[in-house]
Amino acid sequence: MEINLAINQSMIMQCQTEEFIAVCAHAGFKAVELRVPKLKESLFHVPHRQLSEQIKKHGISVLSLNSIDDFSMVPEENLDLLTAECEFVGRLCEMLECPMVVTPVARWFESPPSVAEIQAISQERLRHVSGILNKFGVKIGFEPICFPEFTVRDLALSQEIIAGSGAEAIGLVLDIYNLFRGGLQPDDIAGLNYPTYLIHLNDAPDSPLEDLHVMYNRVFPGEGVANAQAWVEAAIRSGYQGHYSLELFQQQIWDMRLQDAAVLCYNKMKQFSESLD
């Protein structure tokens, strides 16, 4: 079974965006997610039209920008900072003809607010972010993070927040590693009330759940115990036809030569795709 393959810029962080685009295209990728901090580095030195032309020359689609982090619990008095961030990211999307921004939910390291407070504040922030990004024609990929330090860790609360926000052009970004850590099962992604805009493809090592780090324990799909195949097959059964974007955060890949890293990632994705029923 062939699926739509993509790669997140977090996979190959040891270069600038223009190099990332070139090596990914050469390896065989047709779609990427770009990181906002890496884009900022490049656009302080490279005209945005030049970068856009390079992306088009290589036949690459930019699926999303990652990300407006921790947006969902920003204090009221700091809303001007969130506004500035959204306008900046919206402008980046406009420059690069990117249709979506990923918005992971907030961490909370102190004594957490109640679920009702989290829901109410998250709805207000989502409405605020939506009002800005929609002006740029950008949709929002809401991403729950199923680790203890995050405020929204399940799909039910995610959908309640979206429903009560009044936000437009919003869907879900699902991350297999995160969902597995949260104790969800592949069939839990069927029958959702909101569309899935993107799936982050990865797997989990054979370790106790409490030992998993939100970023650094991820492995290639099909090489772990999260059963990435079952998640992809469940997504397909639910009608999902979008991209599967590789997102691992692995130091050993960051230490590789650029082209070797891109080829490794593409070959691993292709091998996984061909293993599907």
C-alpha positions as CSV (number, residue, x, y, z in Angstrom):
1,M,0.0,0.0,0.0
2,E,1.4,3.4,-0.9
3,I,0.8,6.3,1.5
4,N,1.7,10.0,1.1
5,L,5.2,10.4,2.6
6,A,6.5,13.6,4.1
7,I,9.3,14.7,6.5
8,N,9.4,17.2,9.3
9,Q,12.4,19.5,9.4
10,S,13.1,18.4,12.9
11,M,14.5,15.2,11.3
12,I,17.4,17.0,9.6
13,M,18.3,20.1,11.8
14,Q,22.0,20.3,11.0
15,C,21.5,22.7,8.0
16,Q,19.6,25.7,6.8
17,T,16.1,25.4,5.3
18,E,17.3,25.8,1.7
19,E,19.7,22.8,2.1
20,F,17.0,20.8,3.8
21,I,14.7,21.3,0.9
22,A,17.3,20.3,-1.6
23,V,18.5,17.1,0.2
24,C,14.9,16.0,0.9
25,A,13.9,16.4,-2.7
26,H,17.0,14.6,-3.9
27,A,16.2,11.7,-1.6
28,G,12.7,11.4,-3.0
29,F,10.4,13.4,-0.7
30,K,7.7,15.5,-2.3
31,A,6.3,17.2,0.9
32,V,7.8,18.7,4.0
33,E,6.9,20.4,7.3
34,L,9.1,23.4,8.1
35,R,10.2,24.6,11.5
36,V,9.6,28.3,12.3
37,P,13.0,28.9,14.0
38,K,14.8,27.4,11.1
39,L,12.8,29.5,8.6
40,K,13.6,32.6,10.7
41,E,17.4,31.8,10.4
42,S,17.1,31.5,6.7
43,L,14.9,34.5,6.0
44,F,17.3,36.8,7.8
45,H,19.8,36.0,5.0
46,V,17.8,34.7,2.0
47,P,15.0,36.7,0.2
48,H,11.7,34.9,0.7
49,R,11.0,34.9,-3.1
50,Q,14.3,33.1,-3.6
51,L,13.4,30.4,-1.0
52,S,9.9,30.1,-2.5
53,E,11.4,29.6,-6.0
54,Q,13.7,26.9,-4.7
55,I,10.9,25.1,-3.1
56,K,8.9,25.1,-6.3
57,K,12.0,24.2,-8.4
58,H,12.4,21.0,-6.3
59,G,8.7,20.1,-6.6
60,I,8.2,20.3,-2.9
61,S,4.9,21.0,-1.1
62,V,5.1,22.7,2.3
63,L,2.4,21.0,4.3
64,S,2.7,23.0,7.5
65,L,4.8,25.2,9.7
66,N,5.8,23.9,13.1
67,S,4.7,25.5,15.3
68,I,3.1,28.0,17.7
69,D,4.0,26.1,20.8
70,D,2.3,26.4,24.2
71,F,-0.3,28.8,22.8
72,S,-3.3,27.4,24.7
73,M,-2.6,28.8,28.2
74,V,-0.9,32.1,27.5
75,P,-1.8,34.6,30.3
76,E,-4.3,37.3,29.4
77,E,-1.7,40.1,29.9
78,N,0.7,38.4,27.4
79,L,-1.8,38.1,24.6
80,D,0.1,40.8,22.7
81,L,3.0,38.5,22.5
82,L,0.8,35.7,21.1
83,T,-0.7,38.1,18.7
84,A,2.7,39.1,17.3
85,E,3.8,35.4,17.0
86,C,0.6,34.5,15.1
87,E,1.0,37.4,12.7
88,F,4.7,36.6,12.1
89,V,3.9,32.9,11.4
90,G,0.9,33.8,9.3
91,R,3.1,36.0,7.2
92,L,5.6,33.2,6.8
93,C,2.8,30.9,5.6
94,E,1.7,33.6,3.1
95,M,5.3,34.0,1.8
96,L,5.7,30.2,1.2
97,E,2.1,29.4,0.2
98,C,1.8,27.1,3.2
99,P,-1.7,26.2,4.2
100,M,-1.4,25.2,7.9
101,V,0.2,25.9,11.2
102,V,0.6,23.2,13.8
103,T,-0.4,24.4,17.3
104,P,0.6,21.9,20.1
105,V,-1.1,22.4,23.4
106,A,0.6,24.0,26.4
107,R,2.9,22.5,29.1
108,W,2.1,23.2,32.7
109,F,4.8,22.4,35.3
110,E,3.2,23.8,38.4
111,S,0.0,22.6,40.1
112,P,-2.3,22.4,37.1
113,P,-5.6,24.3,36.7
114,S,-8.8,22.3,36.7
115,V,-10.0,20.6,33.5
116,A,-12.8,23.2,33.3
117,E,-10.2,26.0,33.5
118,I,-8.0,24.4,30.9
119,Q,-10.9,24.0,28.6
120,A,-12.2,27.6,29.0
121,I,-8.8,29.2,28.6
122,S,-7.8,26.9,25.7
123,Q,-11.0,27.8,23.9
124,E,-10.3,31.5,24.3
125,R,-6.8,31.2,23.0
126,L,-7.8,29.0,20.1
127,R,-10.4,31.5,19.1
128,H,-7.8,34.3,19.3
129,V,-5.2,32.4,17.3
130,S,-7.8,31.4,14.7
131,G,-8.9,35.0,14.2
132,I,-5.4,36.0,13.3
133,L,-4.3,33.1,11.2
134,N,-7.5,32.8,9.2
135,K,-6.8,36.4,7.9
136,F,-3.8,34.8,6.1
137,G,-5.9,32.0,4.8
138,V,-4.1,29.5,7.1
139,K,-5.8,26.6,8.8
140,I,-4.9,25.3,12.3
141,G,-3.7,21.8,13.2
142,F,-4.5,21.3,16.9
143,E,-2.2,18.8,18.4
144,P,-2.8,17.2,21.9
145,I,0.3,15.9,23.6
146,C,-0.2,12.8,25.7
147,F,2.5,13.4,28.3
148,P,1.9,14.3,32.0
149,E,3.3,17.9,31.8
150,F,0.8,18.9,29.0
151,T,-2.6,20.3,29.6
152,V,-4.6,18.5,26.8
153,R,-3.7,14.9,26.6
154,D,-6.7,13.1,24.9
155,L,-8.9,13.4,21.9
156,A,-12.1,13.8,23.8
157,L,-11.0,17.0,25.5
158,S,-9.4,18.2,22.3
159,Q,-12.7,18.0,20.5
160,E,-14.6,19.7,23.3
161,I,-12.1,22.6,23.2
162,I,-12.5,22.9,19.4
163,A,-16.2,22.7,19.6
164,G,-16.5,25.5,22.2
165,S,-14.0,27.8,20.6
166,G,-15.9,28.9,17.6
167,A,-12.6,28.7,15.7
168,E,-12.8,28.1,11.9
169,A,-10.6,26.1,9.6
170,I,-9.3,23.8,12.4
171,G,-8.5,20.1,12.5
172,L,-6.3,17.7,14.4
173,V,-2.7,16.7,14.1
174,L,-2.2,13.2,15.4
175,D,1.2,11.9,16.5
176,I,1.4,8.1,16.9
177,Y,4.1,8.2,19.6
178,N,2.1,10.7,21.7
179,L,-1.2,8.8,21.3
180,F,0.5,5.5,22.2
181,R,2.0,7.2,25.3
182,G,-1.4,8.3,26.3
183,G,-2.8,4.8,26.3
184,L,-5.0,5.3,23.2
185,Q,-5.7,2.6,20.7
186,P,-5.7,2.8,16.8
187,D,-9.5,2.5,16.7
188,D,-9.8,5.6,18.9
189,I,-9.0,7.8,15.9
190,A,-12.1,6.6,14.0
191,G,-15.3,8.7,14.1
192,L,-13.7,12.0,15.3
193,N,-15.8,15.1,15.0
194,Y,-13.1,17.1,13.3
195,P,-10.9,16.3,10.3
196,T,-7.4,15.0,10.7
197,Y,-5.1,17.4,8.8
198,L,-1.8,15.5,9.3
199,I,-0.4,12.5,11.0
200,H,3.1,12.5,12.5
201,L,4.5,9.1,11.8
202,N,6.9,7.4,14.3
203,D,7.0,4.5,16.8
204,A,7.9,3.9,20.4
205,P,10.7,1.7,21.8
206,D,10.1,-1.3,24.1
207,S,10.4,0.7,27.3
208,P,8.1,1.5,30.2
209,L,5.7,4.3,29.3
210,E,6.9,6.4,32.2
211,D,10.5,6.3,30.8
212,L,9.4,7.8,27.4
213,H,10.4,11.4,26.8
214,V,8.1,13.6,24.8
215,M,10.7,13.9,22.1
216,Y,13.8,11.8,22.3
217,N,12.8,8.2,22.5
218,R,11.1,8.0,19.1
219,V,12.0,5.3,16.6
220,F,11.3,4.7,12.9
221,P,7.8,3.4,12.2
222,G,7.6,-0.3,12.2
223,E,10.6,-0.6,14.5
224,G,8.9,-0.2,17.8
225,V,6.0,-1.4,19.9
226,A,3.4,1.3,19.2
227,N,2.3,-0.7,16.1
228,A,2.5,2.1,13.7
229,Q,1.0,-0.1,11.0
230,A,-2.2,-0.5,12.9
231,W,-2.5,3.3,13.4
232,V,-2.0,4.0,9.7
233,E,-4.5,1.3,8.7
234,A,-7.0,2.7,11.2
235,A,-6.5,6.2,9.7
236,I,-7.1,4.8,6.2
237,R,-10.3,3.0,7.3
238,S,-11.5,6.3,8.8
239,G,-11.1,8.0,5.4
240,Y,-7.9,9.8,6.0
241,Q,-6.1,10.5,2.7
242,G,-3.5,13.1,3.8
243,H,0.2,12.9,4.5
244,Y,2.3,10.9,7.0
245,S,5.1,13.1,8.2
246,L,8.2,11.5,9.8
247,E,9.0,13.2,13.1
248,L,11.6,11.6,15.4
249,F,14.1,14.1,17.0
250,Q,17.1,11.8,16.9
251,Q,20.6,13.0,17.7
252,Q,22.2,10.2,15.7
253,I,20.5,11.5,12.5
254,W,21.5,15.1,13.3
255,D,25.1,13.9,13.4
256,M,24.9,12.4,9.9
257,R,25.9,13.9,6.6
258,L,22.9,15.7,5.1
259,Q,22.3,13.5,2.1
260,D,22.9,10.3,4.1
261,A,20.3,11.4,6.6
262,A,17.7,12.3,4.0
263,V,18.2,9.0,2.1
264,L,18.0,7.0,5.3
265,C,14.7,8.7,6.3
266,Y,13.2,8.3,2.8
267,N,14.2,4.6,2.6
268,K,12.8,3.9,6.1
269,M,9.5,5.5,5.2
270,K,9.4,3.7,1.8
271,Q,10.1,0.4,3.5
272,F,7.3,1.0,6.0
273,S,4.9,2.1,3.3
274,E,5.6,-1.1,1.3
275,S,5.0,-3.2,4.5
276,L,1.4,-2.1,4.8
277,D,-1.4,-4.4,3.7
